Amino acid sequence: MQPLHASDLASWSRCAQAFKLEKIDCLPRKQLSATAYGSVVHHALEVLERTQDVDIAVDSFAAYWHPMHIEAITEPVDIWLPRQTFNSLLVRGMETIRRYAELKPWQDTELLATELSFTVPVPGTHDPDDPSKPLMLAGTMDKLVSGFHRRFLTLEVQDHKSGKKQTYLRHNIQGTAYLAATERPEFWLGNPDFHTDGFGPERGQQLMDRFAGAARKFTWIDLNNCEFLDGGFRGPKDYARLAVALQQMADSIHAEIFPLSVSGEHCNFCHMRDWCAGIGVDDQEGKPQTAFN
């Protein structure tokens, strides 16, 4: 089985049917304005971290958040959500980057990496296609930093989010996946079988030794409100929960079982809705049923 991505856990939890349509059936997805906006904001924040120059980061966002240039970062917008336009999101994006830069002084933490990709094995799991092998977890972290909590060394994953603020961040499975990856040598040293470099042999070994006993912490960065939300620390019980979630997801994929989200909470914002079996559902009472008005 191919590696399962940390972001796929979030997609699966929203609706396994939408996951199947996109990841398994490889049907073309509709690009939502919010998704495209988030991708360009992420790029601009990476520029900010790399240059530590707010004006350069804002200019980068403005340059790519443009109908003629957006394809350099992500797919063009297919569906505009209510009250979202290029101009309104242009203003919001530039304000967000400036507010973010003011919110968190750079000297508070030590930046270790941005947009760091990894592929690591997950202890306590087995690949349904080959039970002798563990499942592989892949992902890309927005930001990895180190700092101190009550004088104790911490390793912190910071995840930039431009969507809806979530609750129960202490149990956020995507955050757990990122932190679990940092417990593996393949994260630091790289995994040549999956073409990830980590930090390289020398620096990777140094960092792995340095953070071997460090507390692992997850932070959700709410870009809409420019807030750093404490996602809590993670430990062995969290990683065991992650292993269960990944195993159940892998077993469901192997058995070709993809339950539809019954609540429909995300249907209006789903990029696979044109292909979904739930087509024709009204978003407003009394409105004529059509294929997604």
PLY file of the C-alpha trace (Angstrom):
ply
format ascii 1.0
element vertex 293
property float x
property float y
property float z
element edge 292
property int vertex1
property int vertex2
end_header
0.00 0.00 0.00
1.16 3.52 -0.78
2.06 5.74 2.19
-0.89 7.36 3.95
-0.57 11.13 4.24
-1.16 13.02 7.44
-3.54 15.36 5.61
-5.49 12.33 4.35
-6.49 11.56 7.92
-8.34 14.86 8.05
-9.93 14.25 4.63
-10.96 10.74 5.65
-12.51 11.95 8.89
-14.61 14.52 6.99
-15.89 12.05 4.40
-14.31 8.78 3.30
-16.41 8.85 0.10
-14.86 12.15 -0.97
-11.43 10.72 -0.17
-12.14 7.74 -2.43
-13.34 9.88 -5.32
-10.20 12.01 -5.23
-7.43 9.67 -4.05
-8.59 6.24 -5.24
-10.68 7.00 -8.32
-8.50 10.01 -9.21
-11.49 12.00 -10.45
-10.84 15.66 -11.21
-11.53 17.84 -8.20
-13.12 21.24 -8.09
-10.84 23.92 -6.70
-12.61 25.99 -4.06
-11.69 29.63 -3.61
-10.86 29.01 0.06
-8.51 26.15 -0.82
-6.67 28.15 -3.47
-6.40 31.13 -1.14
-4.96 28.94 1.61
-2.29 27.57 -0.74
-1.11 31.03 -1.76
-1.11 32.25 1.86
0.98 29.21 2.82
3.48 30.09 0.11
3.71 33.69 1.26
4.26 32.63 4.87
7.08 30.34 3.75
8.62 33.38 2.02
8.20 35.30 5.27
9.96 32.59 7.28
12.78 32.37 4.76
13.39 36.09 4.27
12.03 37.50 7.56
10.87 40.44 5.46
7.18 41.25 5.73
7.07 43.44 2.62
8.60 40.72 0.45
6.08 38.18 1.78
3.13 40.52 1.15
4.36 41.27 -2.35
4.72 37.55 -3.00
1.12 36.93 -1.96
-0.17 39.80 -4.10
1.83 38.58 -7.11
0.50 35.02 -7.00
-3.04 35.80 -5.84
-3.89 36.92 -9.35
-5.90 35.12 -12.06
-2.92 35.19 -14.42
-0.34 33.92 -11.91
-2.11 31.65 -9.43
-1.36 28.49 -11.42
2.30 28.85 -10.44
1.19 27.91 -6.90
-2.04 25.94 -7.21
-4.96 25.12 -9.50
-7.21 27.99 -10.65
-10.47 28.56 -8.80
-13.50 26.61 -10.05
-16.00 27.42 -7.29
-16.24 30.73 -5.45
-17.67 30.41 -1.98
-20.13 33.07 -0.74
-18.62 36.50 -0.07
-15.26 35.51 -1.55
-13.73 37.29 -4.56
-10.20 37.82 -5.79
-10.20 41.38 -4.45
-11.69 40.59 -1.05
-9.25 37.74 -0.49
-6.36 39.85 -1.76
-7.03 42.38 1.00
-7.52 39.67 3.59
-4.35 37.85 2.61
-2.12 40.91 2.81
-3.60 41.88 6.17
-3.18 38.32 7.45
0.51 38.21 6.62
1.19 41.55 8.29
-0.80 40.62 11.40
0.94 37.24 11.59
4.37 38.87 11.45
3.42 41.17 14.35
1.85 38.38 16.39
4.86 36.13 16.91
8.30 37.67 17.38
10.91 35.62 15.57
13.16 35.36 18.63
10.59 33.39 20.65
11.50 30.10 18.95
14.28 28.58 16.90
13.18 27.80 13.35
14.30 24.32 12.32
12.48 23.86 9.01
9.55 24.95 6.84
7.67 22.77 4.36
9.58 19.69 5.54
8.49 16.44 3.87
8.83 13.01 5.47
7.90 9.36 5.08
8.22 7.15 8.16
7.01 3.70 9.30
4.31 3.56 11.97
4.96 1.05 14.78
1.99 -1.08 15.77
0.52 -1.23 12.25
0.72 -3.62 9.31
0.22 -3.13 5.61
-2.89 -5.07 4.49
-1.14 -5.82 1.20
1.95 -7.16 2.98
1.40 -7.84 6.72
5.14 -8.25 7.27
5.58 -4.50 6.72
4.26 -1.56 8.75
2.13 1.19 7.27
4.05 4.22 6.04
3.04 7.73 7.04
3.92 10.69 4.80
3.38 14.41 5.11
4.74 17.92 4.84
5.02 20.14 7.91
4.35 23.84 7.59
6.84 24.76 10.31
9.04 22.95 12.82
10.51 24.97 15.69
12.15 24.42 19.04
11.64 26.35 22.24
11.17 25.96 25.96
8.15 25.29 28.13
8.78 25.94 31.83
12.50 25.60 31.09
12.05 22.21 29.42
13.17 21.78 25.81
10.26 21.38 23.38
9.90 20.40 19.75
6.88 22.10 18.23
4.98 21.61 14.99
3.10 24.72 13.89
0.37 24.17 11.32
-0.97 27.16 9.36
-4.72 26.95 8.83
-6.84 29.39 6.83
-10.08 27.43 7.23
-12.57 27.07 10.05
-11.20 27.05 13.58
-11.43 23.57 15.10
-12.06 22.37 18.62
-10.48 19.48 20.54
-7.03 20.33 19.22
-5.48 18.24 21.98
-6.71 15.20 20.04
-6.22 16.54 16.51
-5.04 13.48 14.60
-3.10 15.41 11.95
-1.08 17.16 14.64
-0.44 13.81 16.31
0.75 12.38 12.99
3.30 15.16 12.52
4.69 14.76 16.03
4.76 10.97 15.81
6.92 11.30 12.69
9.53 13.25 14.67
10.04 10.19 16.88
11.41 8.22 13.93
15.04 8.31 12.69
13.76 8.40 9.10
12.30 11.82 9.80
15.65 13.31 10.74
18.00 11.30 8.50
15.75 10.96 5.47
14.23 7.94 3.78
15.90 7.18 0.43
13.26 4.54 -0.39
10.71 7.37 -0.58
13.05 10.17 -1.73
12.87 12.28 1.43
16.08 13.93 2.63
15.27 14.91 6.20
18.08 17.10 7.54
20.85 15.01 6.05
23.05 12.45 7.84
25.19 14.81 9.94
22.73 17.52 10.99
19.91 15.00 11.16
21.83 12.90 13.69
22.66 15.97 15.74
19.03 17.11 15.84
17.73 13.60 16.55
20.08 13.32 19.54
19.23 16.83 20.73
15.46 16.27 20.73
15.43 12.61 21.78
13.89 13.44 25.16
12.17 16.71 24.25
8.46 17.21 24.79
6.42 17.26 21.57
3.90 20.07 21.14
1.34 20.92 18.44
0.18 24.45 17.63
-2.71 25.32 15.31
-2.18 28.76 13.75
-5.59 30.24 12.94
-4.76 32.62 10.09
-8.27 34.05 9.91
-8.01 35.47 13.42
-4.20 35.46 13.65
-4.16 33.33 16.78
-1.74 30.69 17.98
-3.96 27.96 19.46
-2.42 25.49 21.86
-2.87 21.96 20.52
-1.27 20.32 23.53
1.58 17.89 24.03
1.69 14.39 22.56
3.01 11.11 23.96
2.82 7.30 23.64
-0.95 7.06 24.14
-1.52 9.61 21.37
0.75 7.67 19.04
-1.13 4.45 19.86
-4.39 6.22 18.93
-2.78 7.33 15.67
-1.77 3.75 14.88
-5.36 2.59 15.39
-6.70 5.36 13.13
-4.19 4.62 10.36
-4.80 0.88 10.57
-8.57 1.29 10.34
-8.19 3.65 7.42
-5.84 1.24 5.62
-8.13 -1.74 6.30
-11.13 0.18 4.96
-9.26 1.11 1.79
-8.13 -2.49 1.35
-11.72 -3.72 1.82
-13.03 -0.95 -0.48
-15.32 0.44 2.21
-15.75 4.21 1.95
-18.63 5.50 4.09
-20.35 8.70 3.04
-20.51 11.53 5.57
-24.04 11.18 6.91
-24.20 14.61 8.56
-23.43 16.45 5.31
-21.64 19.12 7.35
-18.96 19.59 4.68
-21.00 18.95 1.53
-21.37 22.61 0.51
-17.59 23.02 0.75
-16.58 19.70 -0.82
-14.33 19.84 -3.88
-15.63 16.43 -5.06
-19.32 17.25 -4.84
-19.94 17.09 -8.61
-19.02 13.39 -8.54
-20.68 12.46 -5.25
-23.60 10.05 -4.89
-25.30 12.73 -2.79
-25.87 14.95 -5.85
-29.11 16.90 -5.93
-29.42 17.79 -2.25
-30.88 21.26 -1.61
-28.85 23.79 0.35
-31.97 25.85 1.03
-35.48 24.70 1.87
-37.94 25.27 -0.97
-35.20 25.78 -3.56
-35.64 23.61 -6.68
-33.33 20.61 -6.73
-30.60 20.79 -9.34
-27.11 19.40 -9.58
-25.55 21.77 -7.06
-27.12 25.14 -7.54
0 1
1 2
2 3
3 4
4 5
5 6
6 7
7 8
8 9
9 10
10 11
11 12
12 13
13 14
14 15
15 16
16 17
17 18
18 19
19 20
20 21
21 22
22 23
23 24
24 25
25 26
26 27
27 28
28 29
29 30
30 31
31 32
32 33
33 34
34 35
35 36
36 37
37 38
38 39
39 40
40 41
41 42
42 43
43 44
44 45
45 46
46 47
47 48
48 49
49 50
50 51
51 52
52 53
53 54
54 55
55 56
56 57
57 58
58 59
59 60
60 61
61 62
62 63
63 64
64 65
65 66
66 67
67 68
68 69
69 70
70 71
71 72
72 73
73 74
74 75
75 76
76 77
77 78
78 79
79 80
80 81
81 82
82 83
83 84
84 85
85 86
86 87
87 88
88 89
89 90
90 91
91 92
92 93
93 94
94 95
95 96
96 97
97 98
98 99
99 100
100 101
101 102
102 103
103 104
104 105
105 106
106 107
107 108
108 109
109 110
110 111
111 112
112 113
113 114
114 115
115 116
116 117
117 118
118 119
119 120
120 121
121 122
122 123
123 124
124 125
125 126
126 127
127 128
128 129
129 130
130 131
131 132
132 133
133 134
134 135
135 136
136 137
137 138
138 139
139 140
140 141
141 142
142 143
143 144
144 145
145 146
146 147
147 148
148 149
149 150
150 151
151 152
152 153
153 154
154 155
155 156
156 157
157 158
158 159
159 160
160 161
161 162
162 163
163 164
164 165
165 166
166 167
167 168
168 169
169 170
170 171
171 172
172 173
173 174
174 175
175 176
176 177
177 178
178 179
179 180
180 181
181 182
182 183
183 184
184 185
185 186
186 187
187 188
188 189
189 190
190 191
191 192
192 193
193 194
194 195
195 196
196 197
197 198
198 199
199 200
200 201
201 202
202 203
203 204
204 205
205 206
206 207
207 208
208 209
209 210
210 211
211 212
212 213
213 214
214 215
215 216
216 217
217 218
218 219
219 220
220 221
221 222
222 223
223 224
224 225
225 226
226 227
227 228
228 229
229 230
230 231
231 232
232 233
233 234
234 235
235 236
236 237
237 238
238 239
239 240
240 241
241 242
242 243
243 244
244 245
245 246
246 247
247 248
248 249
249 250
250 251
251 252
252 253
253 254
254 255
255 256
256 257
257 258
258 259
259 260
260 261
261 262
262 263
263 264
264 265
265 266
266 267
267 268
268 269
269 270
270 271
271 272
272 273
273 274
274 275
275 276
276 277
277 278
278 279
279 280
280 281
281 282
282 283
283 284
284 285
285 286
286 287
287 288
288 289
289 290
290 291
291 292
